Amino acid sequence: MKDFLHYFFGKGEEVEFENFTLAHAAPILIAALIVFLIYRYRDALLASKHDGKIRFALALALIITEMSYYWRLVGMPSLGPNPIDHLPISVCGWAVIFSSYMLVTKSQKLYDIAYFWLFACTIFALITPTVITYTGPTRFRYYQFWLEHTLGYLAVFYMTFVHKMRPTVKSAVRAYAWLVVLAVIAYFSNQILGPGANYLYMARPEDTPSILDILPPNFALRLLIMGAVITLLFFLSYLPWYIKDRKAKKRAATSAE
C-alpha cells in the first residue's frame, strides 16, 4: 500500500501525458457533457430545493481540489514543497477561489472576474496542460489538475444558465484591472525570488512543451504579445453577449414599429 500511495501521489520520471490524446480529450468532453446537462435542466435546477446544496457542493469541491495540490506537496517531501515554485500567484488558482465564493454568495463581482479569467487566461492550460507532462492518468496530479481546471467552468456555466448571471463591458474592465494587479505581483515576485520563479509564465517558457513556447524570451516582447492575446480573448469572451444584445435591440426596434 505504501508503494502504491507513493506512486499514485508521486511524479513520474518519463513523459506520461501527451497532448491531444484520449487522456487529454476525455476530461474536456466530460465537462462539456455536464455543461450541456446544466443548460438542458437549468429551469429545473433553479426551481429545485437542492440548488443551494448543489452550489455548496461544487464550491467545496473547488476548494478541496485546489488545497489538495498543496497537501500533496507537504505529504510528499520529494516533490517539494518549494516556496519559490508554489506560492499562490496564479490565474488558475485564484479563478478557482473566486468561483467557489461566487457559488456560495452569488456575487456578481466574483462572477465577472471568474468568467473572464477562465475564458481568457486559463483556457491555455486546457489546450496544452504542460504541468502534468510527467503525471498521467494513473497518478493523483492528473485528476487534481483536471478537476481544478474544469470545475471552475462548471461553476461559471451553472451561474450563467441557472441563475442568469452574465458579463458586461464593466465586468470586463473590472476583471482586466484585477488581472493587471496580479501580473504586477507576479512580475515583482519573479524578480525578488530569482531564477526559479516563473509566475504567470512571464519570466520564461516552461521546461515542458506548451503553447507558450512560441513566445520570445525577451521580456518586453513577451509581455506585449501576452497582453495583446489576452486582450483579444477578453473581447472574444464578451463577443457572444454583445451579439445577443444587438439582436435583442433589433427585435425590440422592429416590434416597436
Backbone hydrogen bonds, N-H to C=O, Kabsch-Sander energy under -0.5 kcal/mol:
donor,donor_aa,acceptor,acceptor_aa,energy
5,L,1,M,-2.7
6,H,2,K,-2.2
7,Y,3,D,-2.1
8,F,4,F,-3.5
9,F,5,L,-2.6
10,G,6,H,-0.5
10,G,7,Y,-0.6
12,G,134,Y,-2.4
16,E,133,T,-2.6
17,F,133,T,-2.2
21,T,18,E,-0.7
24,H,21,T,-0.6
25,A,21,T,-2.7
26,A,22,L,-2.9
28,I,24,H,-0.7
29,L,25,A,-2.6
30,I,26,A,-2.5
31,A,27,P,-2.2
32,A,28,I,-2.4
33,L,29,L,-2.2
34,I,30,I,-2.1
35,V,31,A,-2.3
36,F,32,A,-2.2
37,L,33,L,-2.1
38,I,34,I,-2.4
39,Y,35,V,-2.4
40,R,36,F,-2.9
41,Y,37,L,-2.3
42,R,39,Y,-1.1
45,L,41,Y,-2.5
46,L,42,R,-2.0
47,A,43,D,-2.1
48,S,44,A,-1.2
51,D,48,S,-1.2
54,I,50,H,-2.7
55,R,51,D,-2.4
56,F,52,G,-2.4
57,A,53,K,-2.7
58,L,54,I,-2.3
59,A,55,R,-2.4
60,L,56,F,-2.7
61,A,57,A,-2.3
62,L,58,L,-2.0
63,I,59,A,-2.1
64,I,60,L,-2.7
65,T,61,A,-2.4
66,E,62,L,-2.2
67,M,63,I,-2.9
68,S,64,I,-2.4
69,Y,65,T,-0.7
69,Y,66,E,-0.7
70,Y,66,E,-0.6
70,Y,67,M,-0.7
71,W,67,M,-2.3
72,R,68,S,-2.2
73,L,69,Y,-1.2
74,V,70,Y,-2.3
75,G,71,W,-2.3
76,M,72,R,-1.3
79,L,76,M,-2.4
80,G,76,M,-0.5
80,G,77,P,-1.0
85,D,82,N,-0.8
86,H,82,N,-1.8
89,I,87,L,-2.7
94,W,90,S,-1.8
95,A,91,V,-2.5
96,V,92,C,-1.9
97,I,93,G,-1.9
98,F,94,W,-3.0
99,S,95,A,-2.3
100,S,96,V,-2.2
101,Y,97,I,-2.1
102,M,98,F,-2.2
103,L,99,S,-2.0
104,V,100,S,-1.5
105,T,101,Y,-2.7
106,K,102,M,-2.3
111,Y,107,S,-1.7
112,D,108,Q,-2.3
113,I,109,K,-1.7
114,A,110,L,-2.7
115,Y,111,Y,-3.0
116,F,112,D,-1.8
117,W,113,I,-2.6
118,L,114,A,-2.2
119,F,115,Y,-2.2
120,A,116,F,-2.2
121,C,117,W,-1.4
122,T,117,W,-2.1
123,I,118,L,-0.6
124,F,121,C,-1.5
125,A,122,T,-0.9
126,L,122,T,-0.9
127,I,123,I,-1.6
128,T,124,F,-2.5
130,T,128,T,-2.7
132,I,129,P,-1.6
133,T,130,T,-1.5
135,T,132,I,-1.7
139,R,136,G,-2.0
140,F,8,F,-3.3
142,Y,139,R,-0.7
143,Y,139,R,-0.9
144,Q,140,F,-2.5
145,F,141,R,-2.6
146,W,142,Y,-2.0
147,L,143,Y,-2.3
148,E,144,Q,-2.4
149,H,145,F,-2.1
150,T,146,W,-1.0
150,T,147,L,-0.5
151,L,147,L,-2.4
152,G,148,E,-0.6
154,L,150,T,-2.1
155,A,151,L,-2.4
156,V,152,G,-2.2
157,F,153,Y,-2.9
158,Y,154,L,-2.3
159,M,155,A,-2.2
160,T,156,V,-2.0
161,F,157,F,-3.0
162,V,158,Y,-2.4
163,H,158,Y,-0.9
165,M,159,M,-2.4
172,A,168,T,-2.0
173,V,169,V,-2.1
174,R,170,K,-2.4
175,A,171,S,-2.7
176,Y,172,A,-2.5
177,A,173,V,-2.4
178,W,174,R,-2.0
179,L,175,A,-1.7
180,V,176,Y,-2.2
181,V,177,A,-1.9
182,L,178,W,-2.2
183,A,179,L,-2.4
184,V,180,V,-2.3
185,I,181,V,-2.1
186,A,182,L,-2.6
187,Y,183,A,-2.6
188,F,184,V,-2.3
189,S,185,I,-2.1
190,N,186,A,-2.5
191,Q,187,Y,-2.0
192,I,188,F,-2.6
193,L,189,S,-2.8
194,G,190,N,-1.2
197,A,194,G,-1.7
201,Y,198,N,-1.8
202,M,199,Y,-1.5
213,D,210,S,-1.8
214,I,211,I,-1.1
215,L,212,L,-1.6
222,R,218,N,-2.6
223,L,219,F,-2.9
224,L,220,A,-2.3
225,I,221,L,-2.6
226,M,222,R,-2.4
227,G,223,L,-2.6
228,A,224,L,-2.2
229,V,225,I,-2.7
230,I,226,M,-2.5
231,T,227,G,-2.3
232,L,228,A,-2.2
233,L,229,V,-2.4
234,F,230,I,-2.4
235,F,231,T,-2.1
236,L,232,L,-2.6
237,S,233,L,-2.2
238,Y,234,F,-1.5
239,L,235,F,-1.6
241,W,238,Y,-0.8
242,Y,238,Y,-2.0
243,I,239,L,-2.7
244,K,240,P,-2.1
245,D,241,W,-2.4
246,R,242,Y,-2.3
247,K,243,I,-2.3
248,A,244,K,-2.1
249,K,245,D,-2.2
250,K,246,R,-2.1
251,R,247,K,-2.4
252,A,248,A,-2.2
253,A,249,K,-2.5
254,T,250,K,-2.4
255,S,251,R,-2.4
256,A,252,A,-1.3
257,E,253,A,-0.7
257,E,254,T,-0.8
